[in-house]
Amino acid sequence: MRYFFIILIVLALTSCASKKEDSIKKEPEQTWKGKGFTYYPSGQLLPTNSGKGRFGDRYVYAPGIRFPLAYAPAYLNSQVYGIGGRYGPRGSLCDKRNYRYPWRDNFCEKRNRKRSMPLCPAGTGHQGVDIRAKDCKDNTHYAVAVEEGVITYIGSYSVKLRGITGRTYRYLHLNKRSLQVHRGQRVWRGQKIGRVSNNMGRTKTSIHLHFDIKQTIRFGNRSKSVYVPPYASLVNAYKRLLRGRP
Amino acid sequence: MRLLLITLLLISSLNAESGILDIEWPQIDPTHQKPSTPYPDVLTKGIKDTKLPVYIPSTYAYDKKMAIVADKNFYTISFFIDKAIVMIAGDKTFQETISPSDAKFDKVIKPSAVEFVEDEGIMSTDFNRHGVNYTLSIECDDYKTDTRCTKEEFLRNIYNRLIIVGGKK
């Protein structure tokens, strides 16, 4: 009789655990009161072969940053696995369905690269996130400084801002002629940097902003500079933008 | 429930303590201190307040068109070469702290070899010397066909020619 009860308890616990697994897999999008903003949790990538995200990590690595686009709405989702993307469903990159909530994290998304990404479960992946502006118009919507700091680098299609916290923020694909900053320029939080475009040197990409955050993590007397998940920081920043207090 | 647990564990592991890293200066080669020909003013003035070993590729040490952005805790130097930009940056600040035995961050803690990887069309490498974190990269106008950005040899060659040109103790 005792064994029967033990088996019963084990079965009940197993069933409970599998239900929890199911509920995680089917976790609904998060909603936010007002402005209709919805988003999937951090690390939940598209349910395809897009890789494994840092699921469950809601830690805000860059607290208090401003949202990197000047105004809402903006749409954080995959360029590569979304509609019209290289690995996504057929269609136009400017398809209206790419310009809708909910947001979907794409940090750690599988790319055709080998870079070590210590904070991605697979050890490799996309270093930042892709953000679409309000619409698919090229060279129209401004990216802005997320933190007070200094512009340390401008390349063919990348701009680096080192914030006063020591974090480095990278903005890719801004239209080079639209840049409002120069190397060594001090910028304040919210200052215009340049307009979102498809600039990737001579080769063009889709119209979006690639945004990433690099910071140094210390452990004992050692340290490593790594790309950190920006999603939770951006969700918070976007909510502040929608509230009118960016 | 599991999600909540993971979140709590992650939050408790990371500590948003920031500050300046302890760095260990190398035994500086006197030839780095006193080059046979003085370095250009743009370089010596640009890094006069920087308190970390300033590495640059020896190939470009006398390039007067280099662009420098620096203060006492970091520097970024860009060199403009034919249809590409080489950049080296050093930084001795940190923004987060974790325990050196934290298994949840084993990939961060684990020592890793220096790698040269192309991402977003930019070939780069991250490395740590003397406790300072450095990044070296090259960004090409044509990232798809320019072998300096598609193959690691060019950047590796630059990496092998890094020298210390200054920095205060």
Contacts between the chains, C-beta under 8 A, distances in Angstrom:
chain1	res1	chain2	res2	distance
A	20	B	1	6.1
A	20	B	2	5.9
A	24	B	2	6.4
A	24	B	3	6.3
A	27	B	3	7.5
A	41	B	3	7.5
A	55	B	3	7.9
A	55	B	6	7.7
A	56	B	2	7.8
A	56	B	3	5.2
A	56	B	6	3.6
A	56	B	7	5.6
A	56	B	10	7.0
A	57	B	6	7.5
A	57	B	7	7.3
A	57	B	10	5.2
A	58	B	7	5.0
A	58	B	10	7.6
A	58	B	11	7.8
A	59	B	7	7.8
A	59	B	10	5.2
A	59	B	11	5.6
A	59	B	14	5.6
A	61	B	95	7.9
A	61	B	96	7.2
A	63	B	16	7.3
A	111	B	119	7.8
A	113	B	117	6.5
A	113	B	118	6.7
A	113	B	119	5.5
A	114	B	115	7.6
A	114	B	117	5.7
A	115	B	115	7.3
A	115	B	117	4.1
A	115	B	119	5.1
A	116	B	107	7.7
A	116	B	112	5.9
A	116	B	115	6.2
A	116	B	117	7.7
A	118	B	105	7.5
A	118	B	107	3.8
A	118	B	108	4.3
A	118	B	110	7.8
A	118	B	112	7.9
A	119	B	105	8.0
A	119	B	107	7.2
A	119	B	108	6.9
A	123	B	107	5.9
A	127	B	119	6.1
A	127	B	120	7.5
A	150	B	69	6.1
A	151	B	69	7.4
A	152	B	69	4.5
A	152	B	74	7.9
A	152	B	76	3.9
A	152	B	89	6.8
A	153	B	69	7.5
A	153	B	76	5.5
A	153	B	78	5.9
A	153	B	87	5.5
A	153	B	89	7.5
A	154	B	78	8.0
A	155	B	78	8.0
A	155	B	85	5.0
A	155	B	87	7.4
A	155	B	122	7.4
A	155	B	139	3.8
A	156	B	84	7.9
A	156	B	85	7.1
A	156	B	139	5.5
A	156	B	140	7.0
A	156	B	141	5.1
A	156	B	143	8.0
A	157	B	121	7.7
A	157	B	139	7.5
A	158	B	120	7.6
A	158	B	122	6.8
A	158	B	139	6.2
A	160	B	76	7.3
A	162	B	69	7.9
A	162	B	74	6.6
A	162	B	76	7.5
A	162	B	91	7.9
A	165	B	18	6.6
A	165	B	95	6.1
A	166	B	18	6.7
A	166	B	73	7.2
A	166	B	74	7.5
A	166	B	91	6.7
A	166	B	93	3.6
A	166	B	94	7.3
A	166	B	95	5.7
A	167	B	95	5.9
A	168	B	89	8.0
A	168	B	91	7.8
A	172	B	120	5.9
A	183	B	67	5.0
A	183	B	69	5.9
A	183	B	78	7.0
A	184	B	67	7.4
A	184	B	68	7.9
A	184	B	69	4.7
A	200	B	120	7.9
A	200	B	121	6.1
A	200	B	143	6.9
A	201	B	121	6.7
A	201	B	139	7.9
A	201	B	140	6.5
A	201	B	141	4.7
A	201	B	142	5.7
A	201	B	143	5.4
A	202	B	141	5.7
A	202	B	142	4.4
A	202	B	144	7.7
A	203	B	121	7.7
A	203	B	142	7.0
A	203	B	143	6.6
A	203	B	144	5.2
A	210	B	120	6.4
A	215	B	94	7.8
A	215	B	95	4.1
A	215	B	96	6.5
A	216	B	21	7.4
A	216	B	91	6.8
A	216	B	93	6.4
A	216	B	94	4.2
A	216	B	95	5.9
A	216	B	96	7.5
A	216	B	133	5.6
A	217	B	94	6.8
A	217	B	95	7.4
A	217	B	96	4.6
A	217	B	97	7.3
A	217	B	98	6.0
A	217	B	105	7.5
A	217	B	108	5.8
A	218	B	21	6.6
A	218	B	94	4.2
A	218	B	96	7.1
A	218	B	97	4.9
A	218	B	98	7.6
A	219	B	97	7.2
A	219	B	98	5.0
A	219	B	99	6.7
A	219	B	100	4.3
A	219	B	102	7.4
A	219	B	105	7.4
A	219	B	108	7.1
A	219	B	109	5.4
A	220	B	100	3.7
A	221	B	22	6.4
A	221	B	131	7.5
A	222	B	100	7.2
A	222	B	109	7.9
A	222	B	128	7.6
A	222	B	131	7.8
A	223	B	21	5.6
A	223	B	94	5.5
A	223	B	128	6.9
A	223	B	131	7.1
A	223	B	133	6.3
A	224	B	108	5.6
A	224	B	126	7.9
A	224	B	128	7.0
A	224	B	133	7.1
A	225	B	91	7.1
A	225	B	126	5.7
A	225	B	128	7.9
A	225	B	133	3.9
A	225	B	135	7.0
A	226	B	108	6.2
A	228	B	96	7.9
